[in-house]
Amino acid sequence: MSNVVELEIPKEVNRKIDILLEKENRRAEDLLLEVIKGSIERKFERFNDSFFEVINTKGSGLTDVGRNHDKYLYEKD
């Protein structure tokens, strides 16, 4: 199943998209879907990265992550 999405793209971004479309001889739908999928995959990979787990400490009660980030990254419980 797929969804149709309407998106307003800033002129500068649209200009770059047009350049890529011409260089790669592709349809806008294919290029944009590729970019969206790649971005989503990178974001999902970050969820499993211990570095980003430490950064995402909102609501954890940790108040010293900036000072003690090595401790949280490399010490095992």
C-alpha positions in Angstrom: 0.0 0.0 0.0 1.2 3.5 -0.7 0.3 7.0 0.2 0.2 10.1 -2.0 2.0 13.1 -0.3 1.8 16.7 -1.4 4.9 18.6 -0.5 5.9 22.2 -1.0 9.6 22.3 -1.9 11.7 25.5 -1.5 12.9 26.9 -4.8 16.6 26.3 -4.0 16.0 22.7 -3.2 13.8 22.3 -6.2 16.6 23.8 -8.4 19.0 21.1 -7.1 16.4 18.4 -7.7 16.0 19.6 -11.3 19.7 19.4 -11.8 19.9 15.9 -10.5 16.9 14.8 -12.5 18.5 16.1 -15.7 22.0 14.6 -15.0 20.6 11.2 -14.0 17.7 11.1 -16.5 15.2 10.1 -13.8 11.7 10.8 -12.7 11.2 13.1 -9.8 9.1 10.4 -8.0 12.0 7.9 -8.2 14.6 10.3 -7.0 12.6 11.7 -4.1 11.5 8.2 -3.0 15.2 7.1 -3.0 16.2 10.2 -0.9 13.3 9.6 1.6 14.1 5.9 2.0 17.8 6.6 2.5 17.1 9.3 5.1 14.7 7.0 7.0 17.2 4.1 7.0 19.9 6.4 8.4 17.6 7.5 11.2 16.7 4.0 12.1 20.4 3.0 12.1 21.0 5.8 14.6 18.5 4.2 17.0 20.8 1.3 17.5 24.0 3.3 17.8 25.2 3.6 21.4 26.5 7.1 20.8 23.1 8.3 19.9 21.5 6.4 22.7 23.6 8.5 25.1 22.7 11.7 23.3 19.0 10.8 23.5 18.9 11.2 27.2 15.9 13.4 27.5 13.8 12.3 30.4 16.5 9.9 31.6 17.5 12.0 34.7 21.1 12.2 33.5 22.4 15.7 33.9 26.1 15.2 33.2 26.2 13.6 29.8 28.3 16.4 28.4 30.9 15.9 31.0 30.8 12.2 31.4 29.9 11.0 27.8 32.9 8.6 27.7 31.6 6.9 30.8 28.2 6.4 29.3 29.6 5.3 25.9 32.3 2.9 26.9 31.7 1.6 30.4 29.7 -1.6 30.7 27.1 -2.1 33.4 
